[in-house]
Amino acid sequence: MRIRCAIEVKADHEGEGSAAPVTEKWSHEAIVARSNIPPVRREKLNRAANSGENPGFEFLQECWNDNPALVIAIKKLLAKFPQLGIACVDGVLMKFAIAYLKETL
């Protein structure tokens, strides 16, 4: 049995460019709506995966929380470039400090 839950926000000035109905964040409709947005985030993640540039913790956290389709891409990016100083621990993104020790001969 499938139960769908949606919350509709109505403005006092309905019909004058009021906001679209707000749906549950992880509902099928919400995921489809996010996937129809231009793939700017996906492109930025792909550039980072190809070049090794750090897209920033805040950007990754925003993608992680907002779009479940990008979680896999973020996990692959972090596995490929541990020098970014970001890791996924128990399903949560975390910053960590990297200390390189220089050995003297």
HELIX and SHEET records of a PDB file:
HELIX    1   1 HIS A   28  SER A   35  1                                   8    
HELIX    2   2 VAL A   40  SER A   51  1                                  12    
HELIX    3   3 PHE A   57  ASP A   66  1                                  10    
HELIX    4   4 ALA A   69  LYS A   80  1                                  12    
HELIX    5   5 PRO A   82  LEU A   84  5                                   3    
SHEET    1   A 2 ALA A   6  ILE A   7  0                                        
SHEET    2   A 2 VAL A  22  THR A  23 -1                                        
SHEET    1   B 2 ILE A  86  VAL A  89  0                                        
SHEET    2   B 2 VAL A  92  LYS A  95 -1                                        
END                                                                             
